[in-house]
Amino acid sequence: MAQVRHGSSRDIAGRKREYETIYILRPDITHEAVGLVNTKVRGVIESGGGTLLKVDNWGKRRLAYEVQKQMKGMYLFFSYLGTAGLVEEVERNLRLTDSVIRTYSVKIAENVDPATRTSEVTDESFAKAATPRPDEEEIATGQANLRAVFGDDEDGAFDFEEAVFGTDDDGPL
């Protein structure tokens, strides 16, 4: 069982701290697996008495340096309110998840009145956070626009030949 911190003498009763956590997942992770990790983090925040304010998927990006033999990673952003110790529990759960290669959390503000902060998270926006945006290479090569128009194959992979030439492995469409 994790040790729970009860706060500091600076904490005002009824107020919470605002945190932002960014975590990086392996680049080859499936959309379903991203959704499972996001659901796990949301569950930790809500069961710890926190409030999820914003969730965003920043897509695949090149890392500044190799991390766990990976040069790219899928970046996810969570903004939330919680009591002291909640961020440690979120990071502990992320460290125990195999697909997470790096986490980074910062405290944005102390003694935030939860009534003044509204959550931007809806079921639709939360589900959308499991779907990555195009990565930097797709944007640079123009494949991102083709992917948006033509979508992915049944196997979840983008087929450049099919999008450009109207053919697939079996011949013309």
N, C-alpha and C positions, 0 to 999 in steps of 0.2 A: 504494500500500500504506500502511495506517495505521501510524503510529508506536506501538509497544507500550511502555508503561511497565512497568518491572520491579519497582516497589514502592519503599518507603522503608525507612530503617534501623529504623523502628518495627515493621515487619512481622516476624512470627515464622514460620519455615519450617513448612510444612504447614498453616498457618492461612489463612483467607480473610476477606474483608470482606463484610458484609451490606448490600445496597442495596435500595431501593424505587424503582421507576420508574412514574410515571403518565403516560400519553400520551392525548391527545384526538384523536379521529378526526372527520372531517366527519360531520354528522348524517344525511346521506342515503346513507351507505355500506351496501352489502349485507352480509348475514350471511357470505356466502362471502368477500368482501373482508376482513372483520374476521378471519376464520379465517386468511387468507393473511398478514396483517400479524402476527398472533399467532405463526404458525409461523415467520415470518422472525425475529422477536425471540427465540423459543425456540432457533432454530438458532444465532444469534449467541452467545447465552449458553452453550449447550452446547459449541459449537466453540471458545469461548474458555476452556474449562475450568471453567465455572461450573455451579452447581446451581440449578435452578428450584425455589423453595420454595412459592410460591402464585401463582395467576392468578385474577383476578376481573374481571367486566364489571359496572361500576357503572351502566350504561345511559346514556340521553340525559339531559343536564342543561343547564339554562340557564347560559351563561357570564356571568361578572361584567361583562365588557365584550366588545365585538366583536373577534373574532380572525379575520383573513383573511376578512372579510365574513360571518362566521358568528356567530349569537347563541346557538346550541346546539352541543353536541358530545357524542360518545359517549366516555365515560371508561373506560379500561382500566388495571388495576393489576397490576404484576408485582413479586414479592419474590424475590430471588435472592442466592446467594453467588458471589463471584468475586474474582479477583486485581485489583490496581491496574490501571487502564486499561480494564477490561471495560465499565464504565459509559459511558466515552467512546465506545467502539465501538458499544454499543447505541444511544446517542443519535445518533451519526453515521448509522447505518442508518435510524433513524426520521426524521431530517431529510431523507434522500434519498427518502422515501416520500411521494408526493403527497397521500394521504388523511390524513396526520398534520398537525394544525394547531398542536399545542403539545406539548412534553415537559417533564417535571420529574422529576429524580432526586435522591435524598438518600442519604447514607451513614448507615446505622443503627448499625453496630458495626464495630470493627476486631478482628482476631485471633480470629475465631470458629472453633472447632473444627468442621469439617464433620460429624464423626461425631455431634455432639450435636444437630444440626438435621436433622429429617426433612422430606422433601418431601410436601406435601399434594396435589401435582399427579398426577392419574391421566389416562389417555387420555379418560375420560368427563368429568372436570372441565375438562380443557383444551378439549374440543370444546364444552362448555357455555358457556365464556367467549366464544365467538363469537356466542352468542345473547343479545341485550340484554334487560335487565329493562325494565318499563314506564317511560316517561319521566314527569317530574313532572306534566305537564299531564294525561296519561292517568290518573294516580293521583288528581289533584284532581277531575277530572270523573267519575270512576267507570268510565271506559272500560277501565281496566287489568283490573278483575275480569271484564268482559265478554270481553276479549281472552283471558284465561286459560281461560274456559269454552268460547268459540266458536272461538278461534284466528283465523288469518289466511286470506284467500282464496288461491286458487292463485297469484295474482300477488304474494303476500307482503304485501298491504295488508289492513288491518282494515276490514270493512264494517259500520259502525254500524247501517245500515238492516236488514241481514240479521240481525244479532244481536238487535236489539230487536223488529223487526216480523215476522221470519221470512220476509222477501222479499228478493229481489235485483233486479238490473236487468231480469231476464227475467220477473218476477212472483213469486207465492207459491212457497215451497219445497215 
